[in-house]
Every structure is written in C-alpha cells, then in structure tokens.
Amino acid sequence: MTFSVALFDLDGTLVDSLPFIMSTYKLVFKKLNLPWNEIELIKWIGRPLREIASFFAGEKKDKFLKLYERYYNLDFENNVSPFPGTFEMLESLKINGFLLGIVTSKGKEGAARTIKITGLDNYMDVVITAHDVNVHKPFPDPILKALDILNVSPGRSLYIGDSYHDIKAGLGAGTITLAVTWGINTREELAALNPDGLLESWADLERYLV
C-alpha cells in the first residue's frame, strides 16, 4: 500500500499541551463550583469544548466557555510546544511527497493560534477544526472532509491520534489508524480499540510507511 496523506490530531499528538489543558479545566470547575472528576473529564478530551461545557456545566455552559477561554489565554504561549521529534517526522514525510493535515476538535481560532505559535503551519496542507464540520470525532466526518479537500481516498491515508475519539474516527473513516502512546489515553486503553498500530515514538511511524 502506498500512502500519500498523513493526518494528525493536534493536542496530545503533535503538541504537548494536555497538562496545561487539564489545569485550565480544573480552574474552571473550581470557579463554577462544579465537582472535579478527572477520570470522567479524560473521557471527553478530544471532543469540542462546547460539548464538554454542555455536559459538565449544563445551564452554566456559557460561563464555562468564557472562563476556559480566559484562563487558557492567560499563559497559552508558554505552555504549548511540539513533542520531541515532531518537526523531523513532518519534514521527512514532506520530503517523501506526503500531503499533511490536522484534524482537531479544537475551535478554529484556538487551533490556528496553536499551529502558528508552534510552527506547525509551515507543514500543513489542510486543517479541519470543530468549526468546519457539524458532526465531530469520534465520528469520521472531519477526517473525511480533510480527505475530500485533498482529493485522496481513505485507503491511501493515515490518521494518527492519542485518544479514544481519534481512533474511533480514523477507523470509521477507513484510514490506516495509528495511536500515539504519549497522549491522553493509556497504551492499554488504546490497544483495546484495535488501531492498526501503536507508536511509542515518532521513529515507530516508519514501519507503517513501507
């Protein structure tokens, strides 16, 4: 099989931002006097912020959203950076003729800022955010939209993510779906979803490209 596209989740896959994201949520929960349940919240990481706010805050969802954005933006620039080896991996894929993209449940503005600040914008041919589709991960719709824009079939594509929602979306879209083990879900949790492979580091990606 010859692949021509590699699509990636953003937070927890390309970018080391999850500790900051979780600490931001914790501040919001405390401010709104919501019961903090980290295990339950982890199940929701990878879905759009608005869905998370609705589930955990109910009628307070608008306050939840405003507080999250306020706290997140306070020190955003100092708390996001690409995981080790990310640029080298992307550069290698580009050299080998791959089209690259990001498919994230982050909103358009937040995704654009993250991608620009980290320098990932220099590599991406397509970016799909929560604002670009009506149906989000774990459904395959955002991945399929990215592939439609690139005019490439799922069978010639890779999707790589770190969460339950990423793996379900990739498998549902029909891409070769790989799970990185340094993100929000544990190796065991990811393995139970039967992805096409597990990556312990970016160096492991090469074995799936031959």
C-alpha positions as a Markdown table, in Angstrom:
| # | Residue | x | y | z |
|---|---|---|---|---|
| 1 | Met | 0.0 | 0.0 | 0.0 |
| 2 | Thr | 1.3 | 3.4 | -1.0 |
| 3 | Phe | 0.2 | 6.3 | 1.3 |
| 4 | Ser | 0.0 | 9.9 | 0.2 |
| 5 | Val | -1.6 | 11.6 | 3.1 |
| 6 | Ala | -0.9 | 11.8 | 6.8 |
| 7 | Leu | -3.5 | 13.5 | 9.1 |
| 8 | Phe | -2.9 | 14.2 | 12.7 |
| 9 | Asp | -4.8 | 15.2 | 15.8 |
| 10 | Leu | -3.3 | 18.3 | 17.5 |
| 11 | Asp | -3.3 | 18.4 | 21.3 |
| 12 | Gly | -1.7 | 15.3 | 22.8 |
| 13 | Thr | -0.5 | 14.1 | 19.4 |
| 14 | Leu | 1.6 | 16.8 | 17.8 |
| 15 | Val | 1.6 | 19.3 | 20.6 |
| 16 | Asp | 2.4 | 18.8 | 24.3 |
| 17 | Ser | -0.5 | 20.8 | 25.7 |
| 18 | Leu | -2.5 | 18.4 | 27.8 |
| 19 | Pro | -1.2 | 19.2 | 31.2 |
| 20 | Phe | -2.0 | 22.9 | 30.6 |
| 21 | Ile | -5.4 | 22.0 | 29.2 |
| 22 | Met | -6.2 | 19.9 | 32.3 |
| 23 | Ser | -5.1 | 22.5 | 34.7 |
| 24 | Thr | -7.2 | 25.1 | 32.8 |
| 25 | Tyr | -10.3 | 22.8 | 33.2 |
| 26 | Lys | -9.5 | 22.4 | 36.9 |
| 27 | Leu | -9.6 | 26.2 | 37.4 |
| 28 | Val | -12.9 | 26.5 | 35.6 |
| 29 | Phe | -14.5 | 23.7 | 37.6 |
| 30 | Lys | -13.4 | 25.3 | 40.8 |
| 31 | Lys | -14.6 | 28.7 | 39.8 |
| 32 | Leu | -18.0 | 27.4 | 38.9 |
| 33 | Asn | -18.2 | 25.1 | 42.0 |
| 34 | Leu | -18.5 | 22.0 | 39.7 |
| 35 | Pro | -17.4 | 18.6 | 41.1 |
| 36 | Trp | -14.0 | 17.8 | 39.8 |
| 37 | Asn | -13.8 | 14.3 | 38.2 |
| 38 | Glu | -10.6 | 14.0 | 36.3 |
| 39 | Ile | -11.3 | 10.4 | 35.2 |
| 40 | Glu | -14.6 | 11.4 | 33.7 |
| 41 | Leu | -13.2 | 14.5 | 32.0 |
| 42 | Ile | -10.4 | 12.5 | 30.4 |
| 43 | Lys | -13.1 | 10.5 | 28.6 |
| 44 | Trp | -14.3 | 13.8 | 27.0 |
| 45 | Ile | -10.9 | 15.2 | 25.9 |
| 46 | Gly | -10.8 | 15.1 | 22.1 |
| 47 | Arg | -14.3 | 16.4 | 21.7 |
| 48 | Pro | -15.3 | 20.1 | 21.1 |
| 49 | Leu | -15.1 | 22.4 | 24.1 |
| 50 | Arg | -18.8 | 23.4 | 23.6 |
| 51 | Glu | -19.8 | 19.7 | 24.1 |
| 52 | Ile | -17.7 | 19.4 | 27.2 |
| 53 | Ala | -19.2 | 22.6 | 28.6 |
| 54 | Ser | -22.7 | 21.4 | 28.0 |
| 55 | Phe | -22.1 | 18.0 | 29.6 |
| 56 | Phe | -20.3 | 19.2 | 32.8 |
| 57 | Ala | -21.8 | 22.7 | 33.3 |
| 58 | Gly | -25.4 | 22.4 | 31.9 |
| 59 | Glu | -27.0 | 25.8 | 32.3 |
| 60 | Lys | -23.6 | 27.3 | 33.2 |
| 61 | Lys | -22.1 | 26.3 | 29.9 |
| 62 | Asp | -21.7 | 29.8 | 28.5 |
| 63 | Lys | -19.9 | 30.9 | 31.7 |
| 64 | Phe | -17.8 | 27.7 | 31.4 |
| 65 | Leu | -16.8 | 28.6 | 27.9 |
| 66 | Lys | -15.8 | 32.2 | 28.8 |
| 67 | Leu | -13.8 | 31.2 | 31.8 |
| 68 | Tyr | -12.0 | 28.4 | 29.9 |
| 69 | Glu | -11.0 | 30.8 | 27.1 |
| 70 | Arg | -9.9 | 33.4 | 29.7 |
| 71 | Tyr | -7.7 | 31.1 | 31.7 |
| 72 | Tyr | -6.4 | 29.3 | 28.6 |
| 73 | Asn | -5.3 | 32.5 | 27.0 |
| 74 | Leu | -3.5 | 33.9 | 30.1 |
| 75 | Asp | -0.3 | 31.9 | 29.6 |
| 76 | Phe | -1.0 | 29.9 | 26.4 |
| 77 | Glu | 2.2 | 30.7 | 24.6 |
| 78 | Asn | 4.4 | 29.3 | 27.4 |
| 79 | Asn | 2.5 | 26.0 | 27.8 |
| 80 | Val | 2.4 | 24.5 | 24.3 |
| 81 | Ser | 5.2 | 23.0 | 22.3 |
| 82 | Pro | 5.6 | 20.2 | 19.8 |
| 83 | Phe | 6.6 | 16.8 | 21.1 |
| 84 | Pro | 10.2 | 15.8 | 20.6 |
| 85 | Gly | 10.9 | 14.7 | 17.0 |
| 86 | Thr | 7.7 | 16.2 | 15.6 |
| 87 | Phe | 9.4 | 18.6 | 13.1 |
| 88 | Glu | 11.8 | 15.9 | 12.0 |
| 89 | Met | 9.0 | 13.5 | 11.3 |
| 90 | Leu | 6.9 | 16.1 | 9.4 |
| 91 | Glu | 10.0 | 17.1 | 7.4 |
| 92 | Ser | 10.7 | 13.5 | 6.4 |
| 93 | Leu | 7.1 | 13.0 | 5.3 |
| 94 | Lys | 7.2 | 16.2 | 3.2 |
| 95 | Ile | 10.4 | 15.1 | 1.6 |
| 96 | Asn | 8.7 | 11.8 | 0.7 |
| 97 | Gly | 5.8 | 13.6 | -1.0 |
| 98 | Phe | 3.1 | 13.3 | 1.7 |
| 99 | Leu | 0.3 | 15.8 | 2.0 |
| 100 | Leu | -0.1 | 16.6 | 5.6 |
| 101 | Gly | -3.1 | 17.8 | 7.7 |
| 102 | Ile | -4.5 | 18.4 | 11.1 |
| 103 | Val | -8.0 | 17.2 | 12.2 |
| 104 | Thr | -8.8 | 18.5 | 15.6 |
| 105 | Ser | -11.8 | 19.1 | 17.8 |
| 106 | Lys | -10.3 | 22.4 | 18.9 |
| 107 | Gly | -12.1 | 25.6 | 17.7 |
| 108 | Lys | -10.8 | 27.4 | 14.6 |
| 109 | Glu | -9.2 | 30.3 | 16.5 |
| 110 | Gly | -7.5 | 28.2 | 19.1 |
| 111 | Ala | -6.2 | 25.7 | 16.6 |
| 112 | Ala | -4.9 | 28.5 | 14.3 |
| 113 | Arg | -3.0 | 30.1 | 17.3 |
| 114 | Thr | -1.6 | 26.7 | 18.4 |
| 115 | Ile | -0.4 | 25.8 | 14.9 |
| 116 | Lys | 1.1 | 29.2 | 14.2 |
| 117 | Ile | 2.9 | 29.5 | 17.6 |
| 118 | Thr | 4.4 | 26.1 | 17.4 |
| 119 | Gly | 5.5 | 26.5 | 13.7 |
| 120 | Leu | 3.3 | 23.6 | 12.5 |
| 121 | Asp | 1.6 | 25.9 | 10.0 |
| 122 | Asn | 4.7 | 25.6 | 7.8 |
| 123 | Tyr | 3.9 | 21.9 | 7.1 |
| 124 | Met | 0.1 | 21.6 | 6.8 |
| 125 | Asp | -1.9 | 21.4 | 3.6 |
| 126 | Val | -5.3 | 21.2 | 5.3 |
| 127 | Val | -6.6 | 22.0 | 8.8 |
| 128 | Ile | -10.1 | 20.9 | 10.0 |
| 129 | Thr | -11.4 | 22.2 | 13.3 |
| 130 | Ala | -14.6 | 22.0 | 15.3 |
| 131 | His | -16.0 | 24.9 | 13.3 |
| 132 | Asp | -15.5 | 23.2 | 10.0 |
| 133 | Val | -18.0 | 20.3 | 10.5 |
| 134 | Asn | -21.3 | 19.7 | 12.1 |
| 135 | Val | -20.5 | 16.2 | 13.3 |
| 136 | His | -17.3 | 15.7 | 15.3 |
| 137 | Lys | -15.0 | 13.0 | 16.4 |
| 138 | Pro | -15.5 | 10.1 | 17.3 |
| 139 | Phe | -17.5 | 10.2 | 14.1 |
| 140 | Pro | -15.4 | 10.1 | 10.9 |
| 141 | Asp | -16.9 | 13.3 | 9.3 |
| 142 | Pro | -13.9 | 15.7 | 10.0 |
| 143 | Ile | -11.4 | 13.2 | 8.7 |
| 144 | Leu | -13.4 | 12.5 | 5.6 |
| 145 | Lys | -13.8 | 16.3 | 5.0 |
| 146 | Ala | -10.0 | 16.7 | 5.1 |
| 147 | Leu | -9.5 | 13.9 | 2.6 |
| 148 | Asp | -12.2 | 15.3 | 0.3 |
| 149 | Ile | -10.4 | 18.6 | 0.3 |
| 150 | Leu | -7.1 | 16.8 | -0.6 |
| 151 | Asn | -8.9 | 14.6 | -3.1 |
| 152 | Val | -7.4 | 11.4 | -1.6 |
| 153 | Ser | -9.1 | 8.2 | -0.6 |
| 154 | Pro | -9.1 | 6.9 | 3.0 |
| 155 | Gly | -7.3 | 3.8 | 1.9 |
| 156 | Arg | -4.2 | 5.9 | 0.9 |
| 157 | Ser | -4.2 | 7.8 | 4.1 |
| 158 | Leu | -3.0 | 7.7 | 7.7 |
| 159 | Tyr | -4.8 | 9.2 | 10.7 |
| 160 | Ile | -2.8 | 9.5 | 13.9 |
| 161 | Gly | -4.2 | 10.5 | 17.3 |
| 162 | Asp | -3.9 | 9.9 | 21.0 |
| 163 | Ser | -7.5 | 9.5 | 22.2 |
| 164 | Tyr | -10.4 | 7.2 | 22.0 |
| 165 | His | -12.2 | 9.7 | 19.8 |
| 166 | Asp | -9.3 | 9.8 | 17.4 |
| 167 | Ile | -9.0 | 6.1 | 17.0 |
| 168 | Lys | -12.8 | 5.6 | 16.5 |
| 169 | Ala | -12.9 | 8.4 | 14.0 |
| 170 | Gly | -10.0 | 7.1 | 12.0 |
| 171 | Leu | -11.2 | 3.5 | 11.9 |
| 172 | Gly | -14.7 | 4.8 | 11.0 |
| 173 | Ala | -13.2 | 6.8 | 8.1 |
| 174 | Gly | -11.4 | 3.8 | 6.7 |
| 175 | Thr | -7.8 | 5.2 | 7.1 |
| 176 | Ile | -4.9 | 3.3 | 8.5 |
| 177 | Thr | -5.3 | 4.5 | 12.1 |
| 178 | Leu | -2.4 | 4.8 | 14.5 |
| 179 | Ala | -2.4 | 5.7 | 18.2 |
| 180 | Val | 0.4 | 7.5 | 19.9 |
| 181 | Thr | 1.0 | 6.4 | 23.5 |
| 182 | Trp | 2.1 | 9.8 | 24.9 |
| 183 | Gly | -1.3 | 11.5 | 25.0 |
| 184 | Ile | -4.5 | 11.4 | 27.0 |
| 185 | Asn | -5.3 | 7.7 | 26.9 |
| 186 | Thr | -3.0 | 4.9 | 28.2 |
| 187 | Arg | -1.4 | 2.4 | 25.9 |
| 188 | Glu | -3.7 | -0.3 | 27.3 |
| 189 | Glu | -6.8 | 1.8 | 26.6 |
| 190 | Leu | -5.7 | 2.5 | 23.1 |
| 191 | Ala | -4.7 | -1.1 | 22.3 |
| 192 | Ala | -8.2 | -2.2 | 23.3 |
| 193 | Leu | -9.6 | -0.1 | 20.5 |
| 194 | Asn | -7.7 | -2.2 | 17.9 |
| 195 | Pro | -5.9 | 0.5 | 16.0 |
| 196 | Asp | -3.7 | -0.5 | 13.1 |
| 197 | Gly | -0.7 | 0.3 | 15.2 |
| 198 | Leu | 0.7 | 1.9 | 18.3 |
| 199 | Leu | 3.5 | 4.5 | 18.2 |
| 200 | Glu | 5.9 | 4.7 | 21.2 |
| 201 | Ser | 7.8 | 7.5 | 19.4 |
| 202 | Trp | 7.7 | 9.1 | 16.1 |
| 203 | Ala | 10.5 | 6.8 | 14.9 |
| 204 | Asp | 8.0 | 4.0 | 15.0 |
| 205 | Leu | 6.0 | 5.6 | 12.2 |
| 206 | Glu | 8.4 | 4.5 | 9.6 |
| 207 | Arg | 7.5 | 0.8 | 9.8 |
| 208 | Tyr | 3.9 | 1.7 | 8.7 |
| 209 | Leu | 5.1 | 3.6 | 5.6 |
| 210 | Val | 6.6 | 0.7 | 3.7 |
